């Protein structure tokens, strides 16, 4: 999984460089009061969400700055969920062997494999909220091992909502020049730490 980490770093740096080099054009697009072509925007950000390593938090923040909280959150949640479903289906029916090879290289998967299978909904839901493993690994694992699509879809959809709200609010506040995004980020970090602590508690308890 070292390759994935390098891909993630490269993708993050690339996106930041592209945004910096096209900052004026991006700001003009954000400030333009044009809510047409939402389907095209949804398609584009769904593709971005499907590319390993692309910092979707930045994408979601930009969409929030452009369309506001309601539309921004809706687009981000739908796009990221569609992306997860697409990857699930790909590795469930087309790339099963390749998925097994990737999963066998993941130490994280080996550590929590038994937990995932016993608590499918809870594990996927928590993994969407806190980064206990790369999102793409969750999608690949769920597809390769044929986890319940219904549970996968619902847990993914619900788990994506909190973080997308945060990303969107940060994008909206940064555009307006407000400092509220700092408070929002701080509250969410505390929330993440609380959820992670509970996760570790029950995981360790289950392992005893």
Buried (B, 14 or more C-beta within 10 A) or exposed (E): BEEBEEBBEEBBEEBEEEBEEEEEEBEEEBEEEEEEEEEEBBEBBBBBBBEBBBBBBBBBBBBBBBBBEEBBBBBBBBBBBBBBBBBBBBBBEEBBEEBEEBBEEBEBBEEBBEBBEEBBBBBBBBBBBBEBBBBBBBBBBBBBBEBEBEBBBBBBBBBBBBBBBBBBBBBBBBBEEEEEBEEBBEEBEEBBEEBBEEBEEBBEEEEE
